[in-house]
Amino acid sequence: MHPSAPEPHVPARIEVALGERAYPVLIGPGVRHRLPAEVARIGARRVVVVSARPPEWTPDPGVPHRVVPARDGEHDKNLATVEQLCRAFAEFGLTRADAVVSCGGGTTTDVVGLAAGLYHRGVAVIHLPTSLLAQVDASVGGKTAVNLPEGKNLVGVYWQPRAVLCDTEHLGTLPQREWRNGYGEIARAHFIGAGELRDRPVAEQIAACVALKARVVAADERDSGLRHILNYGHTLGHALERATDFGLRHGEAVGVGTVFAGRLAGVLGRVPADRVAEHHEVVAGYGLDTALPDGVDHDELVALMRRDKKATSGLSFVLDGPAGPELVADVPESAVRTALGGMW
């Protein structure tokens, strides 16, 4: 895949249908300028903007506000950062009648969303995701979390935003590796209902992934069943992030995890060989790596996957099968090691 500057198009609007907590996701060039209107719509009187981007990337929200600088990256995705943000909210005098705005990549939307969900037991948050990964996945759906030394995303809450503004103009400055990071999530969406997106314009890829996630979240907000499919490729992906000390980016790791999910489904006899091969073809088609990084230890990966938050009963994975993707518990460790052994 060779990314180009986002093409002009009419902004798309996708509703996340959660009753009284429903909210819009706007996708297109310049939608960041909707921020003052969205702040006015929810009635916020004051705003704290938490931004990992230059100040000019976030429009004036139209009410008294304070800008708090942030930094994208997994190493700041922890409880210490959440505490720092909550203290900044308190210093500004933020109340439950006010709002928080995030501007940055997926780690920023995760951390800011968690801080907003905890401060005063919940204040409104609006996300302005600026990376491809954040626009196609991280900013939508209300999952917020930070990492512990023991594992990724182990501390979090469900806290839905009040609006998400995916401005495709922000993508024009992304380095190649950030495009790859986002393509990992788009590649995995191929296997959970988004279909073939490789030849679609980037704004359509984003809209297709957001629409898919919106349908799943509306049906299963709190991961009691269907929403597990959104974690396709993530169990090994999260383990690879930890095992490489985040040298492998989230989307890159999910791409490898998606290939692994296909291989494991094949080992278990859930899918035929051509479907296993399709996993490799699709991930490679986005220009992503399909093999394990050099030097990763299989024992460490298995141990990390056992601590995955979905692993309530042994090793658990979202896997393709005759009825489509589903959460499969108590996967034999021998099958996992066989699939890992084929990841070269």
N, C-alpha and C positions, 0 to 999 in steps of 0.2 A: 504494500500500500504506500502511495506517495501522497501525503496530505497537501492540499492547496488551501489558499485563503477561503474562508467561508463565503459561499455564494449568496447574493441578495435573494430574499424571498419574503413572502408575507409571513409575519410571525405566527407560529402555531400556538394554540391554547389547549392544554390538556387538563381536565379536572380530576383531582384525586377525590373520589366520591366517598366521603366519610361522614355523611350527615351534617350535623352542626359544625364539624371540624373539617369540612371539605375546603380545599384550597386549589388555586390555579397554578399551573406550571406554564410559563410563557417562554417560547423558544424562538429566537430570531435575532437579527442585527438590531442593536440599539434598544433592546427591551430593558436594559438597566435603567433607562430614563423613566420607566414606570414606577420607580421606587417611591417618589413622593406620593403618587396616587395610591399605592398599596399601603403606605404608612397612614395616609388619611383614611383609607377604607377601614382599617382595623381600629382607628381611633387613638393611636398612640400619641402621647403628648411630648415625650422625649425619647431619644434613641441613643444607644451606644453602638457604634459601628466598629466591629472587630475585623481588621483587614490585614491580609498578608500580601497585599498588592499596593502599588503607588496610590496616593490619595485621590488622584484624578480618576481612578477606575470606579469609584463609588460616587454617584451623584449626591448632591445635598438632599437629605431626606425630607426637607421642608419643615422640620421642627427643631428645637434646640437639641444639639447632639454633641457627643464626644467621640473622637476616633481613637481606638486602642490598637496599636500595631501588633501583629501576630506573625508567625512564621510557619509556613507549611512544612510538613515532614513528620514521620512517625516518631522521631525522638522527642518531640514536644507534645505528643499525643498521650498525655498522662494526667493523673489527678492533680499534680502540682500546677499544671497550666490551668485546669478548671478552677482551682482555688484563686489563682491570680486574676482570672477573668471575673469571677464573682466578687472579689474585692474591688475591682475596678468599677463594676456595676454599683456596688454599695457607695463607693466614694463619689460617684456622680449623682447619687440619690435616686437611682432607678427604682420604680415601683411596679406593681403588677398591672398598672394602667399604661405602662410604657412598652418598649420593644427593643430587641437586639437585632442587628443586621450583621450577617457574615459575608465576607468577600474573600474568596480564595479557593484553594483546591479541596479535595475530599477530606483530608485530615482536618482542615480548618472548619468545614461544615460539621464534621463529627464532634469536634471539641466544643465549638461555639454552641451547637445544638444541645449538647449535654449540659453546659453551663447555664443556658437559658432554661432548660427543663428543671434544673435543680434550684436556681435562684428564686427565692420567694415561692418555692414549690411550683414554679413555672411562669415564665413571662413569654410573650409572643416573640417569635423569631422569623425573620425573612432571610432567605439565602440568595446570594448572588454568586453562584459557582463559576469559577473562571477557567477550570481545566476540563478537558474532554471527559475524564473519568468522573469528575464531580457532576458534570451536566447529565451524563447518561445514567448515573446510578446514585452516587453518594448523597446528593442533596435532596433526593426524593424518597419519601416513605417513612420518615420519622424515626429511623433507627439512629441513635446517637451512642457513642461509646468511646472509651479510651483503653489503652493497653496497660497491662501489668507485666512485670518481669517474667511471670509464669506463662503469659500468653496474650494474644491479640484480641482486643474488643471484649475483654472479660468484665468490664464495669460500664454499665450504660443504662439508659432508660428509653422508652418510646416517647418521643415528643415531636408531634407533627409541626412543621412550619406553617405559617399563615400564607405564604406565597413563595414561589421559587422563580427567579428571573434568570434564564439561561441565555445570556447575550453571546451570540456566536461571533461578534466582533472581538471578544476577548481571546478567541482561539487563534487569531492570526499571529500572535506573538509566541505561541507554544514551540519549544524545541522539539526535535524529532522524538526524543525519548518520552516526552509527555503525550505525544500522539499515540505511541505504542502503549503507554500506560492505560489510556482510554480504550484502545482497540481490544485489550484483553477482556474488558467487560462486554464489549459489543460482540466479540467472538463467542463468549459463553452464552449470550442471549440467543444465538442461533439455535441452541439445543433446548431452549425452554419456551419457545413459542414465537420469537421475533422473526424467524425465517432468514432468508438470504438477504444480507444487507451490504455485502462487499462492494457492489457497484453503485450504491446509492450515494447521493450528496450527503455531506456530513450532517446538515441540519435535519435531513430525513432520517438518518441513522439515530440521531439523538431522540427525535420525536417517537420513532418506533420503539426504542428501548424504554422511554419514559411512559409511553402508553401501555406497554406490557407491564411495567412495574406498577403503574397506577391501578390496573385491573386486579393484579394479584394482591396488592395492599388493601384495596377496597374489600376484597373477599376474605382476607385473613390478615388483619393489621398486626397481630401479636404472635405470629409464628406458631400457631397451633396446628397447622397442617400445610396448606397449599404454599404459603410463603417460603417454606423450606427450599422450593425450587430455585429461588433467587440466589441461593448459596452454591449453585452448580459450579464446580471447579474450585470452590473456596477452601475446602478442608485442607487439601494439600497446599493450596496457594498460601493460606495463612501460615502453615508450618514452614514453607520455604522462606517467607519473609523473616520469620523469627530465626531460622537456621542460618540465614545469610546476614543477620543483623541489619535487615532492611536494605542490603545491597541490591536485592531484587525488589523492584517496585511492585505495588499491589497488583496492578493490571498485568504486568509481566508474569507475576507468580500465578495469577488466575488463569492466564493462557496456558501455562504448563499444567496447572491443575485440571484444566478442561481436557487436555489430551490424556492425562492420567485417568480422569473419570471415565473416558471412553474405553481405555485399556482395562480398567478394573471391571467395568460392566461386561466387557468381552470375556475376561477371565472367569467371571461368575456365570457366564452363559446367558446373560440378560439381553444381549444384542449380538447380531451377526458381525462377521469380519468387516463387511463393507461399511457398517455404521461406525465401527472402531476407526477405520481408515478415514472416514469423513471428519472425525474430530481432529485428526492430525492435519488434514487438508485445509479445513476452515481456519484453524489457528495459524498455520503457516501462511495461509492466504492473506492474513492481515500483517504479515511481516514479523511475526512473533516467534520467539524461540519455542521449540516443542520438546526439548530434552531437559533433564535435570542439570543444574549448574555443576561444574566440576567440584569435587571435594565434599559434597554434602553427604552426611552420614545417614544411612537408612534407619539405623536404630534411633537416632535423634528425631527423624521425621515421624516415625511411628509413635514415639513418646509424645511428641507435640500434638499429633492428630488425636491421640487419646484424650487430650485436654481441651479439645475443641468444644465450643459451647453447645453444639448439637449432639455431642457424644454422651447422651443420657444412658445408653445401653451399649457398652463396648465401642468398637470402632464403627462410626456412622458416617455415611456419605450420601449425597444426593446423586443418584445414578439413573441413567436412561434405562428403559426397559419396554416390554410389550405395551404397557399402558402409559408410556411417556415417563418423564422424570419424576422421581419420588425419593423420599428419605428411606434409606435402607440401613437398619441397625444390625449390630452384631455381625459385621462382616469379618470373616476369618482373617487373622493376621497373615496367614500363609498366602491368601489371595492378594492381600495388599502388597506383600513383599514380592510376589511374582510380578504384579503390575509395575511396581517400582523398578524391578530389574529389567523391564523392557523399555524404560524411559531413557533412551540414548539416541 
